[in-house]
């Protein structure tokens, strides 16, 4: 993230014809920039994606770090939290209904231990379950040995959507530089909305908001067709690659 906050402020002031910050104070524009970053993370959670090693709790229910807004993926088991800790077994996403039907007592450490299945709680995770309606939490299978909700000696590498760090004048934006134009459009949308009663400003606000939305959601569509997974899956199925598609 190398785009300076002051650069976005300067470009906004130039468009607003307020280079001396009379109508829109610089501090106000900084607030709009921070609002823009949060909106982008809401619309495109991977814009603020972060990898971290998460210490698990005893039991099956786990929670992402407090600075996160949703889980994106669980990657693998880890042997510890240091940067040099070796990685372990990969973790796969499964549907809750599969586990519930095959091992109904998998949440209960006592029943799981005597059921004769691989649901006995331990320190190595094989699968995880995620519910979009509960984005900050997920469940692991088998559960982790220890008291429910208390820290245990088990770790996972996860990818989660992190709340963008607040920025200030003199610093840099805290999400990837590619979103700088979207941040500028959102800042202008908020600025013109403030003066929407003046002729033309409501239309200008609407124009910049549409540019903002199209920029963020358009990048999402591009990410889908240019993803290495899309290329790999298309090749495996014998379908034309994204670069070969026309129309």
Residue pairs with C-beta under 8 A, 6 or more apart in sequence:
1 172
1 173
1 174
1 175
1 176
1 177
2 172
2 177
3 172
3 173
3 177
3 180
4 170
4 171
4 172
4 173
5 30
5 33
5 167
5 168
5 169
5 170
5 171
5 172
5 173
6 169
6 170
8 29
8 33
8 173
8 180
8 183
8 184
8 187
9 26
9 29
9 30
9 33
9 169
11 184
12 24
12 29
12 184
12 187
12 188
12 191
13 19
13 21
13 24
13 29
15 188
16 23
16 24
16 188
16 191
16 192
18 24
23 195
24 191
24 194
26 169
27 169
28 191
29 187
29 191
30 167
30 168
30 169
32 186
32 187
32 190
32 191
33 167
33 173
33 183
33 187
34 164
34 166
34 167
35 186
35 190
36 182
36 183
36 186
36 187
36 190
36 212
37 48
37 164
37 167
37 173
37 174
37 175
37 179
37 183
38 163
38 164
39 186
39 212
39 216
40 47
40 48
40 164
40 175
40 179
40 182
40 183
40 186
40 216
41 47
41 48
41 69
41 161
41 162
41 163
41 164
41 175
42 69
43 213
43 216
43 217
43 220
44 216
44 217
44 219
44 220
45 69
45 70
45 72
45 161
46 72
46 161
46 223
47 161
47 175
47 176
47 179
47 216
48 161
48 162
48 163
48 164
48 174
48 175
49 72
49 159
49 160
49 161
49 162
50 68
50 159
50 160
50 161
50 162
51 75
51 157
51 158
51 159
52 65
52 157
52 158
52 160
53 78
53 80
53 81
53 85
53 155
53 156
53 157
53 158
54 62
54 64
54 65
54 155
54 156
54 157
54 158
55 81
55 151
55 152
55 154
55 155
56 62
56 125
56 140
56 144
56 151
56 152
56 154
56 155
56 156
57 63
57 144
57 146
57 148
57 149
57 150
57 151
57 152
58 121
58 143
58 144
58 145
58 146
58 147
58 148
58 149
58 150
58 151
58 152
59 107
59 109
59 121
59 143
59 144
59 146
59 147
59 148
59 149
60 106
60 107
60 139
60 140
60 141
60 142
60 143
60 144
61 137
61 138
61 139
61 148
61 149
62 137
62 138
62 139
62 140
62 156
63 136
63 137
64 70
64 71
64 136
64 137
64 138
64 158
64 160
65 160
65 162
67 162
67 163
68 136
68 160
68 161
68 162
68 163
69 135
69 136
69 160
69 161
69 162
69 163
70 135
70 136
70 160
70 161
71 130
71 135
71 136
71 137
71 138
71 158
71 159
71 160
71 161
72 158
72 159
72 160
72 161
73 93
73 158
73 159
74 91
74 93
74 125
74 128
74 138
74 140
74 156
74 157
74 158
74 159
75 90
75 91
75 156
75 157
75 158
75 159
76 87
76 88
76 89
76 90
76 91
76 156
76 157
77 87
77 88
77 89
77 90
77 91
77 124
77 125
77 154
77 155
77 156
77 157
78 85
78 86
78 87
78 88
78 155
78 156
78 157
79 85
79 86
79 87
79 88
79 155
80 155
81 155
85 155
87 157
88 124
89 124
89 125
89 126
91 125
91 126
91 127
91 128
91 140
91 156
92 126
92 127
92 128
93 127
93 128
93 129
93 130
94 127
94 128
94 129
94 141
95 129
96 129
96 131
96 139
99 106
99 127
99 129
99 141
100 106
102 117
103 112
103 115
103 117
103 119
105 111
105 112
105 115
105 119
106 112
106 117
106 119
106 141
106 142
106 143
107 139
107 143
109 121
109 143
109 145
112 119
112 120
112 121
112 142
112 143
113 120
113 121
118 126
118 142
119 141
119 142
119 143
120 142
121 142
121 143
121 144
121 145
122 142
122 144
122 145
123 144
123 145
123 152
123 153
123 154
124 142
124 154
125 140
125 141
125 142
125 144
125 154
125 156
126 141
126 142
127 140
127 141
128 138
128 139
128 140
128 141
129 138
129 139
129 140
129 141
130 138
130 139
131 137
131 138
140 156
144 152
144 154
145 152
145 154
146 152
146 153
164 174
164 175
165 174
166 174
167 173
167 174
173 179
173 180
173 183
178 219
179 215
179 216
179 219
181 215
182 211
182 212
182 215
182 216
185 208
185 209
185 211
185 212
185 215
186 208
186 209
186 212
188 204
188 205
188 208
189 205
189 206
189 208
189 209
189 212
190 205
192 201
192 202
192 204
192 205
192 208
193 201
193 202
193 205
195 201
196 202
196 205
224 230
225 242
225 245
226 242
230 242
231 241
231 242
234 240
234 241
234 242
235 241
